């Protein structure tokens, strides 16, 4: 179960609804005190598509993992001047 402050819930409502549709429950808090709970209206029949923000975050995470440990054999400035990709 995820806890979210009121302001964050207002700004990310669409994303939270996608999570709720997928079976997640979200507690909304005001000043650290739980005031509401978002739950699916009925049984989750299907998981909605991930929001664009989640897809972009996943792509960047994949790029971070792919870059890990990769280094150039020459200084960056020299690579730029040589036109290396």
Rosetta blueprint (number, residue, H / E / L):
1 X L
2 X E
3 X E
4 X E
5 X E
6 X H
7 X H
8 X H
9 X H
10 X H
11 X H
12 X L
13 X H
14 X H
15 X H
16 X H
17 X H
18 X H
19 X H
20 X H
21 X H
22 X L
23 X L
24 X L
25 X L
26 X E
27 X E
28 X E
29 X E
30 X E
31 X L
32 X L
33 X E
34 X E
35 X E
36 X E
37 X E
38 X E
39 X L
40 X L
41 X L
42 X L
43 X L
44 X L
45 X L
46 X L
47 X L
48 X L
49 X L
50 X L
51 X L
52 X H
53 X H
54 X H
55 X H
56 X H
57 X H
58 X H
59 X H
60 X H
61 X H
62 X H
63 X H
64 X H
65 X H
66 X H
67 X H
68 X L
69 X L
70 X L
71 X L
72 X L
73 X L
74 X L
75 X L
76 X H
77 X H
78 X H
79 X H
80 X H
81 X H
82 X H
83 X L
84 X L
85 X L
